[in-house]
Amino acid sequence: MKTFHSYSEVSACVGQEVAVTDWITITQEQVNLFAQATGDHQWIHVDPERAKAGPFGAPIAHGFLTLSLIPRFFEGGMRIEGARMGVNYGLNRVRFKVRFTSPVPVGSRLRARLVLQATEPLAPDGLQMTWLVTVEREGSDKPACVAESVARSYGAAP
C-alpha cells in the first residue's frame, strides 16, 4: 500500500502508477448479494448449474459488480495520512471488456493498477484526483474493466 503524507506528495505522482493492489477473489455469495441489491438476477450470474452449460462454463460477475470494486481497490492500494474523509466523486469514462472478451467467472481473482492522471486543489483543505483504474483478472491478458475514476479527499496536509 502506498502511503502519502501530504497532498503535495500525491500531486508529485501525476503520470505515475501509484499502486498495484492485492488480489481479491470473486465469490458466488458476492454475485448473489449484488444481484439482490440491484435486481439483476440474470441466470448467467446467479444460477451456477445453468451457467455451467452457458457460454462461459460458469457463472460470471456482473460488469457493474466489477466496477463497484473500485473503492475497495483504492482502500487497499493507497491512503493519505490525515485525511478525514474520502469521496467517490464519479467517473469520467468507463470501458468494459467484461461482456464477451473478458468475463469475470466466479472464483476469479482481480486486482487493480492505479495510475494518477491529474490532481486539483479544493478549497479550503481538499484534493480532487483523477485515476486510471485498470482491473485485471488473473490469467487473462485483457482487463476486466478500465475506468477513469474521480475521487476527492478532505483534511490532509497540503
C-alpha positions, 0 to 999 in steps of 0.5 A, a space after each residue: 500500500 502506498 502511503 502519502 503524507 501530504 497532498 503535495 506528495 500525491 500531486 508529485 505522482 501525476 503520470 505515475 502508477 501509484 499502486 498495484 493492489 492485492 488480489 481479491 477473489 470473486 465469490 458466488 455469495 458476492 454475485 448473489 448479494 449484488 444481484 439482490 441489491 440491484 435486481 439483476 438476477 440474470 441466470 448467467 450470474 446467479 444460477 451456477 448449474 445453468 451457467 455451467 452449460 452457458 457460454 462461459 462454463 460458469 457463472 460470471 460477475 456482473 460488469 457493474 459488480 466489477 466496477 463497484 470494486 473500485 473503492 475497495 481497490 483504492 482502500 487497499 492500494 493507497 491512503 493519505 495520512 490525515 485525511 478525514 474523509 474520502 469521496 467517490 466523486 464519479 467517473 469520467 469514462 468507463 470501458 468494459 471488456 467484461 461482456 464477451 472478451 473478458 468475463 469475470 467467472 466466479 472464483 476469479 481473482 482481480 486486482 487493480 493498477 492505479 495510475 494518477 492522471 491529474 490532481 486539483 486543489 479544493 478549497 479550503 483543505 481538499 484534493 480532487 484526483 483523477 485515476 486510471 483504474 485498470 482491473 485485471 483478472 488473473 490469467 487473462 491478458 485483457 482487463 476486466 474493466 478500465 475506468 477513469 475514476 474521480 475521487 476527492 479527499 478532505 483534511 490532509 496536509 497540503 
